Amino acid sequence: MKTAIIFENWSQISDSFSIEDDTKGALAVLEWAYQSYPEDQIVYSSSFGAEAIVLIDLIYQVKKDAHIVFLDTDLHFPETYDVIDKIQKRFPELKIEKKKPAISLDEQAAQYGSALWKRDPNQCCQLRKVIPLRETLTSKQAWISGLRREQSPTRKDTQFLNRDEKFENIKICPLIHWTWDEVWNYIREKDLPYNELHDHNYPSIGCFPCTQAVLEGGDSRAGRWAGSGKTECGLHMK
């Protein structure tokens, strides 16, 4: 059975971080996280979107050889793979792992039919994202995520530290108080590499069959699974 650090006062710990610094508490949360968990017990699951670029830069200030996992569904945009290469060059000590599903796209098509993402996107996400992340987190006590409260109604109550019932550990979200403008101001001030699709009205970037550009000023999640009623891949849902 996985050994987890269980905090009787974990919510109080979450509330104890000051948000009055330049990073709105994010750097302090990361310092606490990497001091509290052994390096083999904590991982950052990264999409390599805009928030991820900020988090990677902050993490690098705390732990240069941090473990980062990217859920490589084999359905990502070329621009996503390009920015991963750029980040690895910018932060060479980082341990970036591309975690693939146990089932290939051809095997998935043979078992579930072609273009499963069109007919049953929840099942596709389960196979290509949720199960691989569960495999990654089985031996971890905590994982880091780039969720922000501003992103969507389903994320508005996210805390710095969250008890994750799905993966049975603690989910750490350092950027909860950041706005979209603050994310981009940080990227530009630091001259960080980012996914070029962001320049073409893609605020949230996932797999190419399920991601579209959004209208100027539209909700940041509006381009994900457009028209399906689906708003989350399942990683952040109970």
C-alpha positions in Angstrom: 0.0 0.0 0.0 1.3 3.5 -0.9 2.5 5.4 2.1 1.1 8.9 2.1 1.8 11.9 4.3 -1.6 12.6 5.8 -2.1 16.1 7.4 -4.7 16.4 10.0 -4.3 20.1 9.5 -3.5 20.1 5.8 -6.0 22.8 5.0 -4.5 25.0 7.6 -1.1 24.5 6.0 -2.6 25.5 2.7 -4.0 28.6 4.2 -0.7 29.5 5.9 1.1 30.6 2.7 1.3 34.4 2.2 0.2 35.6 -1.3 1.7 39.0 -0.8 5.0 38.2 -2.6 5.8 38.6 -6.3 4.8 35.0 -7.1 1.5 35.2 -5.0 2.8 32.4 -2.8 3.8 30.0 -5.6 7.5 30.0 -4.8 6.9 29.5 -1.1 4.5 26.6 -1.9 7.1 24.9 -4.1 9.9 25.4 -1.5 7.6 23.7 1.1 6.7 20.9 -1.3 10.3 19.9 -2.2 11.3 20.2 1.4 8.4 18.1 2.7 8.5 15.2 0.2 11.5 13.0 -0.8 12.5 13.6 -4.4 11.2 10.2 -5.5 7.8 11.0 -4.0 6.8 14.2 -5.8 6.3 14.9 -9.5 5.1 17.7 -11.6 2.6 16.6 -14.3 3.0 19.2 -17.0 1.0 20.0 -20.1 3.7 22.5 -21.3 1.1 25.2 -21.7 1.6 28.8 -20.6 1.0 28.0 -16.9 3.4 25.1 -17.1 6.2 27.3 -18.4 5.8 29.6 -15.4 5.8 26.7 -13.0 8.8 25.1 -14.6 10.8 28.3 -14.2 9.8 28.5 -10.6 10.5 24.9 -9.9 13.9 25.2 -11.4 14.7 27.9 -8.9 13.9 25.4 -6.1 15.0 22.1 -7.5 16.9 22.0 -10.8 16.7 18.3 -11.3 13.0 18.0 -10.6 11.0 15.2 -12.1 8.5 16.4 -14.7 6.1 14.0 -16.4 4.3 14.8 -19.7 1.4 12.6 -20.7 2.3 11.8 -24.2 -1.0 10.7 -25.8 0.6 10.5 -29.3 -2.1 13.1 -30.3 -0.3 16.3 -29.4 0.4 19.2 -31.7 3.9 19.4 -33.2 4.2 22.8 -31.5 3.8 21.1 -28.1 6.7 18.7 -28.7 8.7 21.6 -30.0 8.3 23.6 -26.8 9.3 20.5 -24.7 12.6 20.4 -26.6 13.1 24.1 -26.0 12.4 23.8 -22.3 14.8 20.9 -22.0 17.6 23.0 -23.6 16.8 26.0 -21.4 16.7 23.9 -18.2 19.0 21.0 -18.9 19.0 19.4 -15.4 15.3 18.9 -15.4 14.2 15.2 -15.7 11.4 15.3 -18.3 9.6 12.0 -18.8 7.2 11.4 -21.7 4.7 9.0 -20.3 2.9 7.0 -23.0 -0.3 5.0 -22.6 0.0 1.2 -22.5 -2.2 1.0 -25.6 -1.1 2.4 -28.9 -3.4 4.4 -31.2 -3.6 1.4 -33.6 -4.5 -0.9 -30.7 -7.0 1.5 -29.4 -8.7 1.7 -32.8 -8.8 -2.1 -33.1 -10.4 -2.4 -29.7 -12.6 0.6 -29.5 -13.0 1.7 -33.1 -11.4 4.5 -35.0 -11.4 8.1 -33.7 -12.6 7.2 -30.2 -12.1 10.9 -29.2 -15.1 11.8 -31.4 -17.5 9.1 -30.1 -16.4 8.8 -26.5 -13.9 11.5 -25.5 -14.1 10.5 -21.8 -13.0 6.9 -22.6 -10.2 8.2 -24.8 -9.0 10.5 -22.0 -9.2 7.7 -19.6 -7.0 5.4 -21.7 -4.5 8.0 -22.8 -4.3 10.4 -19.8 -5.9 9.2 -16.6 -4.6 5.7 -16.5 -1.0 6.8 -17.4 -1.1 9.4 -14.7 -2.4 6.9 -12.2 0.5 4.6 -13.1 2.9 7.5 -12.5 1.4 8.5 -9.2 1.0 5.1 -7.7 4.3 5.4 -5.9 4.0 9.2 -5.3 2.9 11.0 -2.2 2.2 14.3 -4.0 2.0 15.8 -7.4 2.1 19.4 -8.7 -0.4 20.9 -11.1 -0.7 24.3 -12.8 -4.4 24.8 -12.0 -5.6 28.4 -11.6 -8.9 29.5 -10.0 -9.6 31.8 -12.9 -9.5 29.1 -15.5 -13.0 27.7 -15.0 -15.9 27.4 -12.5 -14.8 23.8 -11.7 -11.4 25.2 -10.5 -12.5 28.3 -8.6 -12.2 26.6 -5.2 -8.8 25.0 -5.7 -6.4 25.4 -2.8 -2.6 25.4 -2.6 -2.9 21.9 -1.2 -5.7 19.6 -2.1 -6.5 16.1 -1.0 -6.8 14.1 -4.2 -9.2 11.3 -3.8 -8.8 10.1 -7.4 -5.1 9.4 -7.1 -5.0 9.1 -3.2 -2.3 11.7 -2.6 -1.9 15.5 -2.2 -2.2 17.7 -5.3 -0.2 20.9 -5.0 -1.3 23.9 -7.0 1.0 26.9 -6.6 -0.5 29.2 -9.2 -4.1 29.3 -7.9 -4.1 33.1 -7.5 -2.4 34.0 -10.8 -4.4 35.7 -13.6 -3.9 34.9 -17.3 -2.2 38.4 -17.7 0.2 37.7 -14.9 1.2 34.3 -16.4 2.0 36.1 -19.7 3.8 39.0 -18.0 6.1 36.5 -16.3 6.8 34.6 -19.5 7.7 37.8 -21.4 9.8 39.3 -18.5 11.8 36.1 -18.3 11.9 35.6 -22.1 10.7 32.0 -21.6 10.0 29.6 -24.6 6.3 28.8 -25.0 3.9 27.0 -27.3 3.5 29.0 -30.4 -0.2 28.0 -30.6 -0.8 30.5 -27.8 -0.2 33.3 -30.4 -3.1 31.9 -32.4 -5.9 32.0 -29.8 -5.2 28.7 -28.2 -5.2 29.5 -24.5 -5.6 25.9 -23.4 -3.8 23.3 -25.5 -4.4 19.5 -25.4 -4.6 16.8 -28.0 -5.1 18.2 -31.6 -8.4 16.4 -32.3 -10.0 17.9 -29.3 -8.5 21.4 -29.2 -9.6 24.5 -31.2 -8.8 28.2 -31.2 -11.2 30.4 -29.3 -12.8 33.7 -30.1 -10.9 36.7 -28.7 -11.9 37.2 -25.1 -13.5 33.7 -24.9 -13.3 31.4 -21.9 -9.8 29.9 -21.7 -11.3 26.3 -21.7 -13.8 27.0 -24.6 -11.6 25.4 -27.2 -11.3 22.1 -25.4 -13.8 19.4 -26.6 -15.9 22.2 -28.1 -19.6 21.3 -28.5 -19.4 18.1 -26.5 -20.3 19.5 -23.0 -17.0 18.1 -21.8 -14.7 20.6 -20.0 -12.1 18.4 -18.2 -10.0 15.4 -19.3 -10.6 13.7 -15.9 -7.3 14.3 -14.2 -8.8 16.9 -11.9 -12.2 15.3 -11.3 -13.1 12.9 -8.5 
